[in-house]
Amino acid sequence: MNQQLIFNNDFAYNGARQAVSFSCLVAGLKVNCFIAVPAGATAAEFLSSVKAAAFSWEDSAEQAIADDAYNEAGEIWFELPG
C-alpha cells in the first residue's frame, strides 16, 4: 500500500460540476477527483455504480496522479468513453 496516497471514503454527486467527486491525500495535500456523469445516466444511478467500483476508480486516480495528469486547478478528471 502506498502510504503517500490515502483515499477518503467521500464519493458524492456534485451538481455544479455534473460529476461524481471523491478525494485523496497525496503526501498530505488533498486532491479532488471528478468523474463526469455520462449523457443519459441519472446522478443517483451513476453515483451508485461508481461507489460499487470504488477500488477501480481509486486505481485509476493513483495512475493519473503518478502520470501528473492534473488540470490547471490541480484536479483529476475522468470521462467514460462515449
N, C-alpha and C positions, 0 to 999 in steps of 0.2 A: 504494500500500500504506500502511495506517495504521501508522506506526511506534510509536504509543502502545499498540497491541494486537498482542501476539505469541502465537501458538498453539503450545503444546507438542505434540509427537507422542506423547501418552501415553494413548491410548484404551485402556481396560481395563474389565473387568466388576467391579463392586463388589457382592459378595454381600450385605453388610449393608444396602445401600440398594436392592437388587434393580434396579440400573440400570447402564448403561454410563456411565463417567465420562471426562472429559477436562478439561484446564485451559488457561488462558491468562493472560498477564500484561497487566494494564491499568495503564498508567503505572507499571509496576514492581511492582504488587500482584497476587498470584496469586488468580485467581477459578476456583473449581471449578464445572464444569457437569455435569449429570446428565441422562440420557435414560432414563426409566422403561422397563423391559422390558415389552412388551405381553403380555397374557394369551395363553397358548398358544405363545409363542415360547420357544425354548431360549436360554440365555445365550450359548452359543458361536455359534449362527446369527445372533442379533441383533447381537452384537459384530462379527461379520464384515460384516454389512450396513451397520452404522454406519461402520466403517472404510472401506468401499467408497464411501461418500457423505460422507467427511470434510469436503470443501470446503463442501458444503451445510450441514452441521451447524455449521461454523465461521462461515458467513454468518449462520445463524440466531442463533448466540451473539453475533455482532457487533451484530446488530439488537437483541437483548434487552438487551445492555449499554447501547447507545445509548438504549433506552427505560427504562433504570434498573429492569429487571424482576427485581431481586434479591429473594430471600426474606429472612426475619429473620436467617438465618445467613450472609448475603452470598453465597449460591449462586444459580446459574441452573438451573432445572429445565425439562425439556421432556417432554411426553407426546404420543404419537402419537394422532391422533383414533381413537376406538374405535367 
